[in-house]
Amino acid sequence: EVQLVESGGGLVKPGGSLRLSCADSGFTFSAFSMNWVRQAPGKGLEWVSSISSDSDFIYYADSVKGRFTISRDNAKNSLYLQMNSLRAEDTAVYYCAKDLLHGGDYWGQGTLVTVSS
Amino acid sequence: QSVLTQPPSVSGAPGQRVSISCTGSRSNIGAGYGVHWYQQVPGTAPKLLIYGNSNRPSGVPDRFSGSKSGTSASLAISGLQAEDEADYYCQSYDSSQSVVFGGGTKLTV
């Protein structure tokens, strides 16, 4: 059974940093691209970042470029999102998703990031 | 402002058929990239309903179908059931090397 479990969310002050993790099991993690998608309270889905299976190709939404860094450790079946210079508008539930044709066929349950003073 | 445009809401009675449109542009749907559809019950993670325009993952009822034409796509749900009440999102890929979503459509049964 495919499972994706996010962790690392919490309350952080504006300008602060957080590192999200996504632990994956039930599939060959190293063979698939992975994505981070977020959803602000009461809002729609917003793509954040994608990383290819071997980390050769990495893409970011303009809204997070230069502040967020996606990475992965295929030996640990884990995906990460380092978030720096956090802003109030980054407040959202962050989901990791296994890639299928630039979409997501399996999603984690999400982890809430709240940026507030 | 979402790159893909969806109606904010649709509604239908149990047993009826509804459709949800998703309009993009020549740089995403019109460029030949596939359209995916997700169902999200509030408070839960999105669930993939349709991938690659019209393909259903295992376990998704055949009441759900997808189509694409030009720069638009559509999700149809037939035989509406109360459990179908949820938010629905379309998603594609853009030539700017970004994943794009629609703003979401709230289905009321």
Interface residues (C-beta under 8 A of the other chain):
Chain A: N35 V37 G44 L45 E46 W47 S50 Y59 A61 D62 Y95 L100 L101 H102 G103 G104 D105 Y106 W107 G108 Q109 G110
Chain B: S2 Y33 G34 H36 Y38 Q40 T44 A45 P46 K47 L48 Y51 G52 P57 Y89 Q91 S92 Y93 Q97 S98 V99 V100 F101 G102 G103 G104
